[in-house]
Amino acid sequence: MTYTIATLAELSGVTTRTLRYYDQIGLLPAQRSSNGKRTYDASSVDMLQQILFYRNLGFSLAQIQQLIQAPQFDRVAALRQHRTQLQQQQQTLARLIQTVEKTIAQAEGRISMTDAEKFEGFKQQRIAQNERDYGPEIRLRYGDAAVEAAHDAYLQCTQADLADMQTLDERIRTQLEQAVLQQAAPDGPMGRAIVQLHRQWLSYTWPSNYTQQAYQGLADLYVQDTRFTQYYDAKVPGCAAFLRNAIYANS
């Protein structure tokens, strides 16, 4: 079936203005009828649905365009990922509700809670947020099994583990900034020390038998994905690139 821009807007709930913009930026190209008007076929409908799934999960238009136009993009695999992410969001809400209910019960003197139990819901929420932010890219690169294993490992972390991870992350960023400002060599002592800290940080959520290729693939993301780059380069530009080069030089 062929849709005009007006009928597709009515069907999907997306405004005609938005559809025209998607066409202009190449995110959802329209066909043209004999009189020059925009038309959409069945494949366009499927792609718009995919775009809306990603938008619902909080992806930017630039991120969506990069994902759906990648040569290896698999719509069925992407839908499975969406289902997984939605299920995780559902689990997160259920865990938070359970935590709130138990906290109320504790406040009323009906039960007791361990300190660890007080934060279980927030750990699940953090996983769901990471899925929204990085899920498709990470799953595409490492596979569902590896990502789920990392999530399970994170859920097993104690509050002390999480505090250690935070401390390590701060030390890594501080030492990266110092290394870049001092124009240190990634394969030198500062680079090796940073990679050692990074491996220690990674050990909390990654399996101990990860390969050199997997580790270097993660390093590549630090310079290929602007979200990672902006995180490490927040104060001193070049930190993400230094970390990537140091991992390559010392792994």
C-alpha positions as CSV (number, residue, x, y, z in Angstrom):
1,M,0.0,0.0,0.0
2,T,1.2,3.5,-0.8
3,Y,0.6,6.4,1.6
4,T,0.7,10.1,1.1
5,I,2.5,12.2,3.7
6,A,-0.9,13.1,5.2
7,T,-2.2,9.6,5.4
8,L,1.1,8.3,6.9
9,A,1.0,11.1,9.5
10,E,-2.5,10.2,10.5
11,L,-1.6,6.5,10.7
12,S,1.6,6.9,12.8
13,G,0.7,10.0,14.8
14,V,3.8,11.8,13.5
15,T,3.2,15.3,12.1
16,T,3.7,16.0,8.4
17,R,6.3,18.6,9.4
18,T,8.3,15.9,11.1
19,L,8.0,13.5,8.1
20,R,9.2,16.3,5.8
21,Y,12.2,16.9,8.1
22,Y,13.0,13.2,8.2
23,D,13.0,13.2,4.4
24,Q,15.2,16.3,4.2
25,I,17.9,14.8,6.4
26,G,17.7,11.4,4.7
27,L,16.4,9.6,7.8
28,L,13.2,8.5,6.1
29,P,13.4,9.3,2.4
30,A,10.1,9.6,0.6
31,Q,9.3,8.6,-3.0
32,R,7.8,11.1,-5.4
33,S,4.5,10.7,-7.3
34,S,4.1,11.9,-10.8
35,N,2.9,15.3,-9.5
36,G,6.0,15.6,-7.2
37,K,4.2,14.8,-3.9
38,R,5.8,12.7,-1.2
39,T,4.6,9.1,-1.0
40,Y,5.6,6.2,1.2
41,D,5.5,2.4,0.6
42,A,5.4,-0.6,3.0
43,S,9.2,-0.5,3.6
44,S,8.9,3.2,4.6
45,V,6.2,2.3,7.1
46,D,8.4,-0.4,8.7
47,M,11.3,2.0,8.8
48,L,9.2,4.8,10.5
49,Q,8.1,2.2,13.1
50,Q,11.8,1.4,13.7
51,I,12.6,5.1,14.1
52,L,9.8,5.6,16.6
53,F,11.0,2.6,18.6
54,Y,14.5,4.2,18.9
55,R,13.0,7.6,19.7
56,N,10.9,6.0,22.4
57,L,14.1,4.6,23.9
58,G,15.7,8.1,23.9
59,F,18.0,7.9,20.9
60,S,18.9,11.1,19.0
61,L,18.1,11.4,15.3
62,A,21.8,11.3,14.5
63,Q,22.2,8.0,16.5
64,I,19.2,6.5,14.8
65,Q,20.4,7.4,11.4
66,Q,23.8,5.9,12.1
67,L,22.2,2.7,13.3
68,I,19.6,2.1,10.6
69,Q,21.8,3.0,7.7
70,A,24.7,0.8,8.9
71,P,25.5,-1.9,6.3
72,Q,25.1,-4.6,9.0
73,F,21.7,-3.3,10.2
74,D,19.2,-6.1,10.8
75,R,15.7,-5.0,11.5
76,V,14.6,-8.3,13.1
77,A,17.7,-8.2,15.4
78,A,16.9,-4.6,16.2
79,L,13.4,-5.5,17.1
80,R,14.6,-8.2,19.4
81,Q,16.9,-5.7,21.1
82,H,13.9,-3.3,21.5
83,R,11.9,-6.1,23.2
84,T,14.8,-6.8,25.5
85,Q,15.2,-3.2,26.5
86,L,11.5,-2.8,27.1
87,Q,11.4,-5.9,29.2
88,Q,14.4,-4.5,31.2
89,Q,12.5,-1.2,31.7
90,Q,9.5,-3.2,32.9
91,Q,11.8,-5.1,35.3
92,T,13.4,-1.9,36.5
93,L,10.0,-0.3,37.3
94,A,8.9,-3.5,39.1
95,R,12.2,-3.6,41.1
96,L,11.9,0.1,42.1
97,I,8.2,-0.4,43.1
98,Q,9.3,-3.4,45.2
99,T,12.1,-1.4,46.8
100,V,9.7,1.5,47.6
101,E,7.2,-1.0,49.1
102,K,9.8,-2.6,51.3
103,T,11.1,0.8,52.4
104,I,7.6,1.8,53.5
105,A,7.2,-1.5,55.3
106,Q,10.6,-0.9,57.1
107,A,9.6,2.6,58.0
108,E,6.4,1.3,59.5
109,G,8.3,-1.3,61.5
110,R,6.9,-4.3,59.7
111,I,10.1,-5.6,58.2
112,S,13.9,-5.0,58.2
113,M,16.0,-4.2,55.2
114,T,19.7,-4.7,54.6
115,D,21.7,-1.8,53.2
116,A,22.2,-3.7,50.0
117,E,18.5,-4.2,49.5
118,K,17.9,-0.4,49.7
119,F,19.9,0.1,46.5
120,E,18.9,-3.0,44.4
121,G,16.2,-1.0,42.4
122,F,18.7,1.7,41.6
123,K,21.2,-0.8,40.2
124,Q,18.5,-2.1,37.8
125,Q,17.7,1.4,36.8
126,R,21.3,2.1,36.0
127,I,21.4,-1.0,33.7
128,A,18.2,0.2,31.9
129,Q,19.8,3.6,31.4
130,N,22.9,2.1,30.0
131,E,20.8,0.0,27.6
132,R,19.0,3.1,26.4
133,D,22.3,5.0,26.0
134,Y,24.6,2.3,24.5
135,G,22.6,-0.9,24.2
136,P,22.4,-1.3,20.4
137,E,26.0,-0.4,19.7
138,I,27.4,-2.7,22.4
139,R,25.1,-5.6,21.5
140,L,26.0,-5.2,17.9
141,R,29.7,-5.3,18.7
142,Y,29.8,-7.9,21.5
143,G,26.6,-9.9,21.2
144,D,23.6,-10.3,23.6
145,A,25.3,-13.0,25.8
146,A,28.3,-10.8,26.6
147,V,26.0,-7.8,27.5
148,E,23.7,-9.9,29.7
149,A,26.8,-11.3,31.5
150,A,28.0,-7.8,32.2
151,H,24.6,-6.8,33.5
152,D,24.5,-9.9,35.8
153,A,28.0,-9.1,37.1
154,Y,26.9,-5.5,37.8
155,L,23.9,-6.7,39.8
156,Q,26.2,-8.9,41.9
157,C,28.3,-5.9,42.8
158,T,28.2,-4.8,46.5
159,Q,28.0,-1.2,47.6
160,A,31.7,-1.5,48.3
161,D,32.3,-2.7,44.8
162,L,30.4,0.2,43.3
163,A,32.3,2.7,45.5
164,D,35.5,1.1,44.3
165,M,34.4,1.4,40.7
166,Q,33.6,5.1,41.2
167,T,37.0,5.7,42.8
168,L,38.8,3.9,40.0
169,D,36.9,5.9,37.4
170,E,37.9,9.2,39.0
171,R,41.5,8.1,39.2
172,I,41.5,7.1,35.5
173,R,40.1,10.4,34.4
174,T,42.5,12.4,36.6
175,Q,45.5,10.4,35.4
176,L,44.4,10.7,31.8
177,E,44.1,14.5,32.1
178,Q,47.6,14.6,33.6
179,A,49.1,12.4,30.9
180,V,47.6,14.5,28.1
181,L,48.7,17.8,29.7
182,Q,52.2,16.4,30.1
183,Q,52.2,15.0,26.6
184,A,53.1,11.6,27.9
185,A,53.5,8.6,25.5
186,P,50.6,6.1,25.6
187,D,53.1,3.3,25.7
188,G,55.1,4.9,28.5
189,P,54.8,4.5,32.3
190,M,51.7,6.8,32.6
191,G,49.9,5.0,29.8
192,R,50.7,1.6,31.4
193,A,49.5,2.8,34.8
194,I,46.2,4.0,33.3
195,V,45.6,0.8,31.5
196,Q,46.2,-1.2,34.7
197,L,43.6,1.0,36.5
198,H,41.2,0.6,33.6
199,R,41.5,-3.2,33.6
200,Q,40.9,-3.2,37.3
201,W,37.7,-1.1,36.8
202,L,36.6,-3.3,33.9
203,S,37.0,-6.5,36.0
204,Y,33.9,-5.7,38.0
205,T,31.6,-6.2,35.0
206,W,33.6,-7.9,32.3
207,P,34.5,-11.6,32.3
208,S,38.2,-12.3,33.2
209,N,38.8,-14.1,30.0
210,Y,38.0,-11.3,27.6
211,T,40.2,-11.2,24.4
212,Q,42.6,-8.6,23.3
213,Q,40.4,-8.0,20.3
214,A,37.4,-7.4,22.6
215,Y,39.4,-5.0,24.8
216,Q,40.7,-3.0,21.8
217,G,37.2,-2.9,20.4
218,L,36.0,-1.2,23.5
219,A,38.9,1.2,23.2
220,D,37.8,2.0,19.7
221,L,34.4,3.0,21.0
222,Y,36.0,5.7,23.2
223,V,36.9,7.6,20.0
224,Q,34.2,6.4,17.6
225,D,31.2,7.2,19.9
226,T,31.0,10.9,20.7
227,R,29.2,10.2,24.0
228,F,32.3,8.3,25.3
229,T,34.6,10.9,23.9
230,Q,32.8,13.8,25.5
231,Y,32.8,11.9,28.9
232,Y,36.6,11.5,28.9
233,D,37.4,14.8,27.2
234,A,35.1,16.9,29.5
235,K,38.0,18.8,31.0
236,V,41.0,18.1,28.8
237,P,40.5,17.3,25.1
238,G,42.5,14.2,23.9
239,C,41.9,12.0,26.9
240,A,39.7,9.5,25.1
241,A,42.2,9.2,22.3
242,F,45.1,8.7,24.8
243,L,43.1,6.0,26.6
244,R,42.4,4.2,23.3
245,N,46.1,4.4,22.2
246,A,47.3,3.3,25.7
247,I,45.0,0.3,25.6
248,Y,46.3,-0.7,22.1
249,A,49.9,-0.1,23.2
250,N,49.6,-2.1,26.5
251,S,47.3,-5.0,25.7
